[in-house]
Amino acid sequence: MGIILGLVVTLACLLGGFMAMGGHIGVLVQPFEYVIILGSSIGTFFVANSMKVVKDTGKAVMEAFKNAVPKQRDYLDLLSLLHSLMREMRGKPRSEVEAHIESPETSPIFMAFPAILKDKAMTHFVCDYCRLIIIGNVRPHEIESLMDEEIQTISRDTMKPKHALQDMADGLPALGIVAAVLGVIKAMGALDQSPEILGHLIGAALVGTFAGIFFSYAVVGPIAAKVKSVREKKVRMYVIVKQTLIAYMNGAMPQVALEYGRKTISAYDRPTIDQVESETLGAPAPAAQAA
């Protein structure tokens, strides 16, 4: 919604200002200039990126339009899941804990948080490191180093759509110049025509330069920035898991370990201590959930 509102305001101010100066909107209607610029830009986008990145870019753009960032409910669910798992690891034998992390789809703990269970990448991340913890012979600083490396890898992968869109935005002004040059070439072939016709052709050519710069800095560039913002907030969920589990490995009680994770959440979305305690201490035990 924010992207659409921003584009509406941008177009209204741009076209309104142009008309206020005495310009004619019809001059900007040059469909073939837009075909040259946008078609070439999309073509080079496919050349520069793998099909996996192309598909992920489409997904990332939809996330940006929907502002699909984690909400406070998502943070509370994640902290509650970690609390339940840490209680299991602290008070149950290894065989019982393994049942949850080996088959999260059938685990009453994970089934209590369907939104997290639906996120396969997050589910695997949590299960993998809980598995390493219950093995018992891995030191906390080794786990922390491994987590940092994996989070960096996840961050690089999730940012590929942003970089692809930014590269596209960087190339649009140059493609606008290409379209303008083609328009000038067409105009040179009409030098024997009247000044009115020649002026129209030159104006149409200059629309190409305008369109390339406009699409770069007012459309694709801002969308790339929005994609970056949304994806960074999604990656922050992994940092919460890391801080919580490392604190637990260093000897913190489950409820105290949650505070390490809670503090990594942005102050705009961070639940209060009372909210976290209400979600975790007031939640039924896994055995009761299973029943």
C-alpha positions in Angstrom: 0.0 0.0 0.0 2.8 2.4 0.8 4.5 1.8 -2.6 1.3 2.4 -4.5 0.6 5.6 -2.5 4.1 6.8 -3.1 3.9 6.2 -6.8 0.5 8.0 -7.0 1.9 11.1 -5.2 5.0 11.0 -7.4 3.0 10.9 -10.7 0.5 13.4 -9.5 3.3 15.9 -8.6 5.3 15.2 -11.8 2.4 15.4 -14.2 0.7 18.2 -12.3 3.8 20.3 -12.3 4.4 19.7 -16.0 0.8 20.8 -16.8 1.2 23.8 -14.6 4.2 24.9 -16.6 2.0 24.8 -19.7 3.2 21.3 -20.9 0.9 19.0 -22.8 0.5 15.5 -21.4 0.0 14.1 -24.9 3.7 14.8 -25.6 4.7 12.2 -23.0 2.6 9.5 -24.6 5.3 7.8 -26.6 4.6 4.1 -26.3 7.4 2.9 -28.5 10.0 4.8 -26.4 8.7 3.0 -23.3 8.8 -0.3 -25.2 12.4 0.2 -26.0 13.4 1.2 -22.5 11.4 -1.2 -20.4 11.7 -4.1 -22.9 15.5 -3.8 -23.0 15.7 -3.4 -19.2 13.7 -6.6 -18.7 15.7 -8.4 -21.3 19.0 -7.5 -19.6 17.5 -8.5 -16.2 17.0 -12.0 -17.5 20.5 -12.1 -19.0 22.2 -11.0 -15.8 20.3 -13.3 -13.3 19.5 -17.0 -12.9 15.9 -18.1 -13.2 15.9 -18.8 -9.5 16.8 -15.2 -8.7 14.2 -14.0 -11.3 11.5 -16.0 -9.5 12.7 -14.8 -6.1 12.7 -11.2 -7.3 9.0 -11.5 -8.2 8.3 -12.9 -4.8 10.4 -10.2 -3.1 8.5 -7.5 -5.0 5.2 -8.9 -3.9 6.5 -8.9 -0.3 7.5 -5.3 -0.7 4.1 -4.2 -2.0 2.4 -6.1 0.9 5.0 -5.0 3.4 5.2 -8.6 4.5 7.6 -8.1 7.5 7.4 -10.0 10.8 4.9 -8.6 13.1 4.9 -8.6 16.9 2.7 -11.8 16.8 5.5 -13.5 14.8 8.1 -12.5 17.3 6.0 -13.8 20.2 5.4 -17.1 18.4 9.1 -17.6 17.8 10.1 -16.8 21.4 7.3 -19.1 22.7 8.6 -21.9 20.4 12.2 -21.5 21.6 11.0 -21.4 25.2 9.1 -24.7 24.8 12.1 -26.3 23.1 14.5 -25.1 25.8 12.3 -26.5 28.5 12.2 -29.8 26.8 16.0 -29.8 26.4 16.5 -28.9 30.0 14.1 -31.3 31.6 13.6 -34.3 29.2 15.9 -37.0 28.0 17.6 -36.7 24.7 15.4 -39.3 23.0 12.2 -37.4 23.8 13.7 -34.1 22.6 14.9 -35.7 19.3 11.3 -36.7 18.5 10.4 -33.0 18.3 13.4 -31.9 16.1 13.5 -34.9 13.9 9.9 -34.7 12.9 8.7 -31.1 13.5 5.6 -31.7 11.3 4.2 -34.1 13.9 5.7 -32.4 17.0 3.0 -30.9 19.3 5.5 -28.1 20.1 5.9 -27.0 16.5 2.2 -27.7 15.6 1.3 -25.1 18.2 2.9 -22.5 16.0 1.7 -23.2 12.4 3.1 -19.9 11.0 6.7 -21.0 12.0 6.1 -24.6 10.9 5.1 -23.2 7.5 8.4 -21.5 7.1 10.6 -24.5 6.2 13.9 -22.5 6.3 13.3 -21.2 9.8 12.0 -24.6 11.1 15.2 -26.3 9.7 17.4 -23.6 11.2 15.9 -24.1 14.7 15.9 -27.9 14.5 19.5 -28.1 13.2 20.9 -26.1 16.1 18.8 -27.7 18.8 20.1 -31.0 17.5 23.7 -29.7 17.9 22.9 -28.6 21.4 21.6 -31.9 22.6 24.6 -33.7 21.2 26.4 -32.1 24.2 30.0 -32.0 23.1 29.9 -28.7 21.1 31.1 -25.5 22.7 28.9 -22.3 22.6 31.5 -20.2 20.7 31.7 -22.8 18.0 27.9 -22.9 17.6 27.9 -19.1 17.6 30.5 -18.9 14.8 28.6 -21.4 12.7 25.3 -19.5 13.2 27.0 -16.3 12.2 28.3 -17.9 9.0 24.9 -19.4 8.1 23.0 -16.1 8.8 25.4 -14.3 6.6 24.8 -16.8 3.8 21.0 -16.5 4.3 21.3 -12.7 4.2 23.4 -12.8 0.9 20.8 -15.1 -0.7 17.8 -13.1 0.4 19.4 -9.9 -0.8 20.0 -11.1 -4.4 16.6 -9.7 -5.6 17.5 -6.3 -4.2 20.9 -6.3 -6.0 19.2 -7.5 -9.2 16.6 -4.7 -9.0 19.3 -2.1 -8.2 21.4 -3.2 -11.2 18.2 -2.8 -13.3 17.7 0.7 -11.9 21.3 1.7 -12.5 20.9 0.7 -16.2 17.7 2.4 -16.9 19.1 6.0 -17.5 21.5 4.6 -20.0 18.7 2.7 -21.8 16.8 6.0 -21.8 19.7 7.6 -23.6 19.7 4.7 -26.1 15.9 5.3 -26.8 16.6 9.0 -27.1 19.4 8.5 -29.6 17.1 6.2 -31.7 14.5 9.0 -31.6 17.1 11.5 -32.8 18.1 9.2 -35.6 14.5 9.1 -36.7 14.2 12.9 -36.4 17.4 13.3 -38.6 15.5 11.5 -41.4 12.8 14.2 -41.3 15.0 17.3 -41.6 13.2 18.3 -44.8 9.9 18.4 -42.9 8.3 21.4 -41.3 9.6 22.7 -38.0 6.4 21.5 -36.3 6.9 17.9 -37.4 10.6 18.0 -36.6 10.0 19.5 -33.2 7.5 16.8 -32.4 10.0 14.1 -33.3 12.8 15.7 -31.2 10.4 16.0 -28.3 9.4 12.4 -28.6 13.1 11.4 -28.6 13.7 13.4 -25.4 10.9 11.5 -23.7 13.2 8.5 -23.8 15.8 10.2 -21.5 13.0 11.4 -19.2 11.5 7.9 -19.0 14.8 6.2 -18.3 15.7 8.5 -15.4 12.1 8.5 -14.0 11.8 4.7 -14.0 15.2 4.4 -12.4 15.0 6.8 -9.6 11.2 7.0 -9.0 10.1 3.4 -9.5 12.7 0.6 -9.6 15.2 2.1 -7.3 12.7 2.8 -4.4 11.2 -0.7 -4.9 14.7 -2.2 -4.5 15.2 -0.3 -1.3 11.8 -1.5 0.0 12.8 -5.1 -0.9 16.0 -4.6 1.1 14.1 -3.3 4.2 11.6 -6.2 4.1 14.2 -8.9 3.7 16.5 -7.5 6.4 13.6 -7.7 8.9 13.0 -11.3 7.9 16.6 -12.2 8.5 16.4 -10.6 11.9 14.3 -13.6 13.0 17.4 -15.8 12.6 19.4 -13.5 14.8 16.7 -13.8 17.6 17.1 -17.6 17.4 20.9 -17.3 17.6 21.0 -15.0 20.6 18.4 -17.0 22.5 20.1 -20.4 22.0 23.6 -19.1 22.6 22.4 -17.6 25.9 20.8 -21.0 26.8 24.1 -22.8 26.0 26.0 -20.5 28.2 23.8 -21.5 31.2 20.9 -19.1 31.2 17.5 -20.3 32.3 15.0 -20.5 29.4 13.1 -17.4 30.5 16.3 -15.4 30.8 17.6 -16.7 27.5 14.5 -15.3 25.8 15.4 -11.9 27.0 18.6 -12.1 25.0 16.6 -12.8 21.9 13.9 -10.2 22.7 16.5 -7.4 22.9 17.5 -8.0 19.3 14.1 -7.0 18.1 13.6 -3.5 16.8 12.1 -1.2 19.5 9.2 -0.5 17.1 8.0 -4.1 17.2 9.6 -5.5 20.4 7.1 -7.1 22.8 7.3 -6.2 26.4 8.7 -8.5 29.1 5.2 -9.0 30.4 3.9 -10.0 27.0 6.6 -12.5 26.6 6.0 -14.0 30.1 2.3 -14.1 29.4 2.9 -16.1 26.2 5.5 -18.5 27.6 4.8 -19.0 31.3 1.1 -19.1 30.7 1.3 -21.5 27.8 0.4 -25.2 28.4 3.2 -27.7 28.4 3.8 -29.8 25.3 2.3 -32.9 26.8 -0.9 -31.1 27.6 -1.0 -29.7 24.0 -0.6 -33.2 22.7 -3.5 -34.4 24.8 
